């Protein structure tokens, strides 16, 4: 569909950029040919050093959450082609993930996060699991699953929205996905705007991290999945604010794309740790792996929801 092509390409670029964001830039993103065996000899020194650093963290904490770059041919451009070529790449990614998981069992139950369109796998491993990853030829690279924080700019520069509206550019028949802390879809400024919802969140009980998806599940896509967390948690409202800026509509003022629909995606987890939460008993954190799960899902739903934009408003990691 020609109308949706720009956002399809934008999502491809965003997913590709995430491979660099999660510090896999040492590894070629695209590879048309099967990669050679004996991965450890091919890993750059920076990645071997990362294994050493994570080993020290496992020694003090018992387990660590990681993102693994799977060893499989991968070409970002194939994601936009669709059809059989795209499907074969997805099958190769799934096969590579399954191959890795069958090699060892030292993975925390419920910690596995897989992706349909990207050669990544999220895991929580102990010392034995980390060493198994280091020895595995199915692993091209890895990094720690970093924590992100809500972050929303306090002001928006004048961008000429009324002039765009006068030209008919109001966002009608398109949608904007907000990947953040969830959205209060009952807010009058957003009435009737939210057409789809999703949630991707993490539970690590021994680290006092808990999923905020309905029922404490790791993911959800039903109605209500994109609702914000309880107001007692610090930082639960940026998602509603951001959706209002993007596409809210009111009698006196409106968001930039005032006639667009909205897709609400909640990716944060609750962290009960005052040392992380600046003295508060609990706060919000998002794992990089959950952000990527959200984008993977949105890419899958890009045509169904006629996505035109996926703005992100997230702060940096505390454990880089």
Secondary structure, 3 states (H helix, E strand, C coil): CHHHHHHHHHHHHHHHHHHHHCCCCCCCCCCCCCCCCCHHHHCCHHHHHHHHHHHHHHHHHCCEEEEEEECCCCCHHHHHCCHHHHHHHHHHHHHHHHHHHCCCCCECCCCCEECCCCCEEEEEECHHHHHHHHHCCCEEEEEECCEECECCCCCCCCCCHHHHHHCCCCCCCCEEEEEEECCCCCCHHHCCCEEEEEEECCCEHHHCEEECCHHHCCEECCCCCCCCCCCCCECCCHHHHHHHHHHCECCCCECCCCCCEEEEEECCEEECCCCCCCCCCCEEEEEHHHHHHHHHHHHHCCCCCCEEECCECECCCCCC
